[in-house]
Amino acid sequence: MSSSTVKYVDHTYRDYSRFIEEGGELVRHKKSDANFPAKLHKMLSEPNHSHVVRWMPHGRAWKILDKDLLFTTVIPIYYVCKKYESFTRQLNGWGFKRLY
């Protein structure tokens, strides 16, 4: 492979789990409060939901702790979808990746 075809991947990241707590501010546009990632961030940052879904300690991923409770109590607050498959399809559409 010649040096002109070598591709590099940028592995830098930012820990967004404490972004708001540390004085960060979410950018507000007309549609930014209503889009899927903004709602997801709001849901994950809500301390009342931490027994159901929460950020991982490093802040680059999140984990569902109780799938049934997530879809009966938390998801209806933020989203219209009622099925796990619909939610994961949205995640995939926005470029989120599942970590096993």
C-alpha positions as CSV (number, residue, x, y, z in Angstrom):
1,M,0.0,0.0,0.0
2,S,1.5,3.3,-1.0
3,S,1.7,6.2,1.5
4,S,-0.8,8.2,-0.4
5,T,-3.6,5.6,0.3
6,V,-3.0,5.2,4.0
7,K,-5.9,6.4,6.1
8,Y,-5.7,7.4,9.7
9,V,-8.6,7.2,12.2
10,D,-9.0,10.0,14.7
11,H,-9.4,8.3,18.1
12,T,-9.7,11.5,20.1
13,Y,-12.8,11.9,22.1
14,R,-14.5,14.1,24.7
15,D,-16.2,12.9,27.9
16,Y,-19.7,14.2,27.6
17,S,-21.1,12.5,30.6
18,R,-20.2,15.5,32.8
19,F,-20.3,18.2,30.1
20,I,-23.2,20.2,31.6
21,E,-22.0,19.7,35.2
22,E,-18.6,21.2,34.3
23,G,-20.2,24.3,32.9
24,G,-20.7,23.2,29.3
25,E,-23.8,24.3,27.5
26,L,-25.8,22.4,24.8
27,V,-26.0,24.4,21.6
28,R,-29.6,25.5,21.1
29,H,-31.0,25.7,17.6
30,K,-34.6,25.5,16.4
31,K,-34.6,21.7,16.2
32,S,-31.7,20.8,18.5
33,D,-33.8,20.3,21.6
34,A,-36.1,17.9,19.7
35,N,-33.6,15.7,17.8
36,F,-32.8,12.2,18.9
37,P,-29.3,12.8,20.3
38,A,-30.4,15.8,22.3
39,K,-33.2,13.8,23.9
40,L,-30.8,10.9,24.5
41,H,-28.3,13.2,26.3
42,K,-31.0,14.7,28.4
43,M,-32.3,11.2,29.3
44,L,-28.8,9.9,30.2
45,S,-28.0,13.0,32.2
46,E,-31.1,12.8,34.4
47,P,-30.2,11.5,37.8
48,N,-33.7,10.1,38.4
49,H,-33.1,7.6,35.6
50,S,-29.7,6.3,36.7
51,H,-31.1,3.1,38.1
52,V,-32.5,2.3,34.6
53,V,-29.9,3.8,32.2
54,R,-26.7,5.6,32.8
55,W,-23.4,6.8,31.5
56,M,-20.4,4.5,31.8
57,P,-17.7,5.9,34.1
58,H,-15.4,7.0,31.2
59,G,-18.3,9.0,29.7
60,R,-17.9,7.6,26.1
61,A,-20.7,5.1,26.3
62,W,-23.9,4.3,28.3
63,K,-25.6,1.2,29.5
64,I,-29.2,0.0,29.9
65,L,-29.5,-1.5,33.3
66,D,-33.2,-2.5,33.2
67,K,-34.6,-2.8,29.6
68,D,-38.2,-3.4,30.7
69,L,-38.3,-0.4,33.1
70,L,-36.6,1.7,30.4
71,F,-39.4,1.1,28.0
72,T,-42.3,1.4,30.5
73,T,-41.2,4.5,32.4
74,V,-38.3,6.4,30.8
75,I,-38.6,6.1,27.0
76,P,-42.2,7.4,26.9
77,I,-41.1,10.7,28.5
78,Y,-38.6,11.4,25.7
79,Y,-39.7,9.4,22.6
80,V,-42.8,8.2,20.8
81,C,-41.3,4.7,20.0
82,K,-42.5,1.9,22.2
83,K,-40.3,-1.0,21.0
84,Y,-36.7,-1.7,21.7
85,E,-36.1,-2.5,18.0
86,S,-37.4,1.0,17.0
87,F,-35.1,2.6,19.6
88,T,-32.1,0.7,18.4
89,R,-32.9,1.5,14.8
90,Q,-32.9,5.2,15.7
91,L,-29.5,4.7,17.5
92,N,-28.0,3.0,14.4
93,G,-29.4,5.7,12.1
94,W,-27.6,8.4,14.2
95,G,-24.3,6.5,14.0
96,F,-24.3,5.0,17.5
97,K,-22.5,1.6,17.8
98,R,-23.3,-1.2,20.1
99,L,-20.5,-2.3,22.4
100,Y,-20.8,-5.9,23.7
